[in-house]
Amino acid sequence: MTTIKKPVTELEFSKKYDREHSLNYYLKHQHGFRHRLTNWREHVMACKGLRLAGNPQSVLDIPCGAGRFWSLLAADPDRILYAADNSPYMLETAARFQPAEIVSRFKCFQTSAIQIDLPDTSVDCIFCMRLLHHIIKEDDRLAILREFHRVSRDTVCLSIWVDGNLQAKRRKKLERRRRRQKPKNRTLLARETAEKEYHRAGFRILGHFDLAPGISMWRLYVLKKT
Ligand SMILES: C[S@@+](CC[C@H](N)C(=O)[O-])C[C@H]1O[C@@H](n2cnc3c(N)ncnc32)[C@H](O)[C@@H]1O
């Protein structure tokens, strides 16, 4: 990364990724059986998604966070790799904790998913894990999807929370209880709603993979530009 810019905070949730939160985010996925199991299942979904996307030869990992998927993305020795995040502290954490030989494969830069600092059709695939469930407003989600459409030449792999499973039922109950106390900071989408948004942004759905079918809210969609 060449310059450290002030993070863009047009999205409310973007503000929380300071140095301490970034380190905790990295550590969170290493600790406890549940986190490690989820992390492993997410890697399985991601692996299947990339295969369905045609094993893209250039990938932008956005938001890359602490580089959780870098080893997986770098498993193809010929792949050209970019990694971006709105938070300079997340980029710093990734560079600090991922193996040096993996870090050196990535061109890293700080940018917002709403306005990616790359020209049109720069990469074969955009890889976007755990961003869109934080984006509460439909207009913001559409702005991000349209930006992905501009920057990707071909496909997008993205993960979101969908309904139609056990966790979603529990989440809906929790949200009903919390409604009056706190503003919503994550969003669970009806599958039809999410899929309509992809079509509106100019994608068709190649397929999807669930983290634990019927149980988990996490779903990875593979989208192709129409
Ligand atoms: C839940 S983490 C996911 C990180 C990584 N994809 C993963 O799954 O481990 C959310 C990430 O979104 C980043 N972020 C927040 N606002 C953003 C924005 N406007 N554009 C790009 N990234 C953003 C945060 O800095 C953070 O790294």
The ligand as an SDF file (V2000), in Angstrom:
LIG
                    3D

 27 29  0  0  0  0  0  0  0  0999 V2000
  -16.7730   -8.0250    8.4590 C   0  0  0  0  0  0  0  0  0  0  0  0
  -15.2960   -7.4000    7.7400 S   0  0  0  0  0  0  0  0  0  0  0  0
  -15.0290   -8.5630    6.4110 C   0  0  0  0  0  0  0  0  0  0  0  0
  -13.5950   -8.6530    5.9680 C   0  0  0  0  0  0  0  0  0  0  0  0
  -13.2340   -9.8430    5.0700 C   0  0  0  0  0  0  0  0  0  0  0  0
  -13.9330   -9.7980    3.8020 N   0  0  0  0  0  0  0  0  0  0  0  0
  -13.5240  -11.1430    5.7830 C   0  0  0  0  0  0  0  0  0  0  0  0
  -14.5270  -11.7890    5.4560 O   0  0  0  0  0  0  0  0  0  0  0  0
  -12.7550  -11.5110    6.6560 O   0  0  0  0  0  0  0  0  0  0  0  0
  -15.9260   -5.9730    6.9270 C   0  0  0  0  0  0  0  0  0  0  0  0
  -14.8500   -5.1550    6.2450 C   0  0  0  0  0  0  0  0  0  0  0  0
  -15.4630   -4.1330    5.4720 O   0  0  0  0  0  0  0  0  0  0  0  0
  -14.5830   -3.0260    5.4520 C   0  0  0  0  0  0  0  0  0  0  0  0
  -15.3360   -1.8350    5.0050 N   0  0  0  0  0  0  0  0  0  0  0  0
  -16.1490   -1.0390    5.7100 C   0  0  0  0  0  0  0  0  0  0  0  0
  -16.6910   -0.1030    4.9240 N   0  0  0  0  0  0  0  0  0  0  0  0
  -16.2080   -0.3010    3.6840 C   0  0  0  0  0  0  0  0  0  0  0  0
  -16.3550    0.3590    2.4400 C   0  0  0  0  0  0  0  0  0  0  0  0
  -17.1480    1.4200    2.2980 N   0  0  0  0  0  0  0  0  0  0  0  0
  -15.6760   -0.1240    1.3810 N   0  0  0  0  0  0  0  0  0  0  0  0
  -14.8340   -1.1830    1.4900 C   0  0  0  0  0  0  0  0  0  0  0  0
  -14.6570   -1.8350    2.6470 N   0  0  0  0  0  0  0  0  0  0  0  0
  -15.3230   -1.4090    3.7310 C   0  0  0  0  0  0  0  0  0  0  0  0
  -14.0800   -2.9570    6.8790 C   0  0  0  0  0  0  0  0  0  0  0  0
  -12.9440   -2.1530    7.0010 O   0  0  0  0  0  0  0  0  0  0  0  0
  -13.8560   -4.4420    7.1560 C   0  0  0  0  0  0  0  0  0  0  0  0
  -12.5550   -4.8360    6.7940 O   0  0  0  0  0  0  0  0  0  0  0  0
  1  2  1  0
  2  3  1  0
  2 10  1  0
  3  4  1  0
  4  5  1  0
  5  6  1  0
  5  7  1  0
  7  8  2  0
  7  9  1  0
 10 11  1  0
 11 12  1  0
 11 26  1  0
 12 13  1  0
 13 14  1  0
 13 24  1  0
 14 15  1  0
 14 23  1  0
 15 16  2  0
 16 17  1  0
 17 18  1  0
 17 23  2  0
 18 19  1  0
 18 20  2  0
 20 21  1  0
 21 22  2  0
 22 23  1  0
 24 25  1  0
 24 26  1  0
 26 27  1  0
M  CHG  2   2   1   9  -1
M  END
$$$$
